[in-house]
Amino acid sequence: MSETPHTPSASRVAAFVACCAIWGSTFLVIRIGNGTVAPAWAACLRLTLASAVLWLWMAFRRQAAPRGAALTAALQYGALQFGLNFPLLYWDETVVPSGLSAVFYATAPITLMMLARAFGLERLTRRKVAGALLAFTGVVLLFSSELSAQVPLLPLGAVFASTLVSPLGSTLLKLGPAQSAIGVNAVGCALGAAMCLVWSFALGESHAVPHTAAAILPVVYLTLAGSLGAFLLWSWLVHHAPLSKISYIAVIVPLVALGLGALLLHERVLPLTLAGSAVVLAGVVIGLGAPSGRATS
């Protein structure tokens, strides 16, 4: 069917901008939180709180939980987006600067675009491909500017792996029936929390309950702004806009994260980083101006 033309354009733009702003800050907050709470355990706490709030909201509104094909899509989304993506991202940020972690996520539009084409969800156009390739060129420039930081290979591999599983989760959600973003994330966060708990025990982490402001505030912010804010908006966008367009959120987020990291954590921003950012923005402009085509499901 079409890309839901009844959805006001202003609503899609507002959701897009909000996701960029929130996720641009969450990379920074994850890195700050890692200083007080073990990474996989922090992800588990965040997802547990978010899931509890969402299930209570569904009970209050007497909203039915996803069933059948919708439940399958929500579980696939939760396993990949939360159960795998979150532990990899949280763990990598114990070593990798928040801005550089976000830069890796700028490759997600290319992965998501290819997956959307492979599953027959959207057509590729020359302008979409050109925008994605230009954005990727900017990512290469950004990455090359960070090579002198001598970040270990394994954490870099972890964040790269997370950029692959996250788009796959969104694609599988798109393949499923349209459903409430509340239900999707209630199920997804519950499964993700359970998977993160398994990861935490496997890594031998401490499971102390946060009791200081420095430990509590990052978990609360990531729960409210991230899991109950950006991910609800993202789930809504998945069913109301082309994947190849909304995936460019992952290109803008690094620019926000780089700026916040430099401002608050004094993560370095080199001239080549600024040049790469400009190229990334050019790719975003081209990609978002591309004809969207027609979705097939």
N, C-alpha and C positions, 0 to 999 in steps of 0.2 A: 504494500500500500504506500501511500505518499508519506512525506515526512511530517505528518500531522499539521497541515496548513492552518488548522483552526487555532493552534497555539499562538498567541500574540508574539510578534517578533521582540517586543520590548521585554517580555518575560524571559525569553531565551537569553537575551543579551545580559539582563540583570543576573541571571543564574550563572552565566559564563564568567562575568566580572567577579562575582562573589567567590566562586571556586578558585579563581586565580589569586585573589587576595588572601583567602584563608590558607590554601595549600602553600602559598609562598611563605607564609609564616610558620607553618607546621614543621617544615624541615629544620628551622632554627630551634623551635621549642623541643623537638625530639632530641636534638643534640644537647640542649641545656638539661633536659630531664635525665639523659643518660649519665649525668654526673652524680645522680642521687639514687636512681632506681635501675636495676638490671634491665637490659633492653627487651627481651622477650616477655619478662614479667610485667614490665610497664605496658607493653602492647596488650597483654592479657587483661590487665586492670582496666585499661581504656575501653576495650571491647566489651568487657563484662558490664561496666557501668552503662555504656551506650545501649547494649542489648536490653538491660533491665528497664531503662527508661522507655525504650521503644515498645517493649511488650506491655508495660503498664499503660502506655498511651493507647495501644490497640485494644486492651481490655476495657479501658474507660470509654472508648468510642465504639465498642462492640464490633471491632473490625476483624473479619475472619483472617486466619493465617493462610499463607500461600499453600495451595494443594496441587497435586498432579504435576503437570508440566511446569507450572509456575514455581512450585517448591523445588523441583529439580534445578531450574535455572538459578534460583536464589541460593541453593546449596553450592552449586558450581561457582557462582560469583563469590560467595563467602569464603570458600576454600582457597581460591586463587588470590582474590583481592585482599583478604585479611589474614587467612591462615598461613599463606606462604609469603606474600608481598611484605606484610608488616614485620615479621621477624627478620627477614633479610635486610629491610631498610633500617630498622632500629639498630640491628647489630652493626651494619656497615658504618653508621654514624657515630659509633664509638671511636672510629679512627678517621673517617673521611669527613672533610669540612662540609657543612650543611649546604653551602652554595654549589660545591662540586657534585654532591649527591643529587641535587635538583637538576643540575645540568644534564646528568645522565637521563633523567626523565624526559628531557626534551626530545629524545629519540622515540618516545612512545607513539607520536602521531604516525611515524613511518610504519611501525609494527601494526598499529591499529588499522591503518589504511589498507595494508596488505591483507590482514585478517578479514576485514570487511569485504574486500574483493574476493578472497578465497572462499568465503561462505556465501557469496552472492547477495550481500546486503546492499552494496553500493557499487557504482561504476567508478573507475579511475578516469580522470581527465588529465590532459597534458598540464593544465594549470595547477591542479592539485599536486601532481608529481613534482612539478617545477618548484612549487612552494615548499613542499616537504624536503626536497633535495637542497634547496637554498638554506632552509632552517638547519638541516643536518650539517651543512658546511659551516654554519655559525657555531654549531655544537663542537665540531672538530677544532675550530679556532679557540673556543673556550677551554676545551680539554687540553689542548697543547699548551695553553698558558699556565695550566696547573701541573704540568709534568715535573717541574722543578721542585714541587712540594714533596716528591718521592713518597707518595701514598702506597702502602703495601698492595700487592696484586690481589690477594684473597678478598679483602673488603670491597675492592673495586669490582671484582667478579660477582660479589653478592648483590651489589646495587644494580649491576647490569642484568643479573638474573631476575631481579624484582621488576625491572622495566619490561620484561617479556611476559611474566605471568599476570601482571596487572591488566594489560590490554586484552589478553586472552579471556580473563574473567568478565570484562565488560562486553566482549563480543558474544560470549555464551549467554550473557544476560539479554543482550539484544535479540538473540535467536529465539529466546523464550517468549511467551505471551506477555503483552503489556500488563503491568501490575503496579500496585502501590509501592512507592519508594519506601514507605514506612515498613511494610511487610518484608520487602526484600532485605532491608538492612537489619531488621530484627532477627531474621533467620541467619543472615550472613554474619552478623557480629557474634551471635551465639556460637556458631560453628568456628569462627575465627578465634574466639576466646579460648575454646577448648583446644584447638590446634596450637595456639601460642603457649598454653599451659604445658602441653606435651613438650614443645620445643624448650621451654624454660627448664623443665626437669632434666631433659636430655643434655642441656648445656651446664647443668649443675649450678644454676643461679640461686641467689638468696631470694626468699619469698616473704621478706619483711613487709608489713603494711606501711605505706608512707605515713609519716606522722609530723613532718616538718613542712613549713610553707614551701621551701625550695623543692621538696619532693612531691607535694600534693598539687601545687598550682599547674605544673606542666601536664599532669594526668587529667586534671579537670578541664584545662583549656583544650587539650586534644580531644577529649570526649565531647565537649559542647560544640566547639567551633569546627573540629574535624569530623568526627563520626556522626554527630547529630546535625551538623550544618552542611559542610561541603559534600560529604558522601550522599546525603539525601538529595541535594541539588544535582549531583552528578547522576544518580540513579534516575532522577526525573528527566534530565537532559538526554540520557541514553534512549529513552522512548519518545522524545519530542524533537530531536534534531539529528542530522546526519553525523555518524561517528567521525567521519573524516574532518568535520568542522570543529566539533567539541573537543576532539583530541588535541587541538592546538592550545588548550589550557596548559598542557604539559610543556609547551614551548615558552609561554609567558611566565609560568611559575619560577623557572630558574632565575629570571631577571629580578623578580621580587626577592627571592631567597639570597641571591648574591648581594643585593643591596642591604638587606637586613643583616646578613652575616658580617659584611664589612662594617656596618654601623655599630652593631651591638656586640659582636664577638671579635671584631677587628680582624676578620678573615681578609686576606689580601685581595685586592682587585687591581690587576695589572692592565697596562694599555691594551694588550692583546685581548684581554677579557672584555674590555669595553668595545673593541672592534667586533669581536664575535657576537656580542649582544646586539649590536646594530644589524649584523647580518641575519641573526635569528629573527629580529623584528620584521625585517624585510620579507623573510619567508612567511611569517605569520600574515602579513598584509596580503601577499599574493595568494596564499592558501585559503584564507577566509573569503577572498573575493571570487573564488572559483565557483562555477555552477555546481549545485549540489547533486544533481541527478535525482533518481527515484529510488526509494528503498523498496525492497522486495518482501519485507516481512515487518 
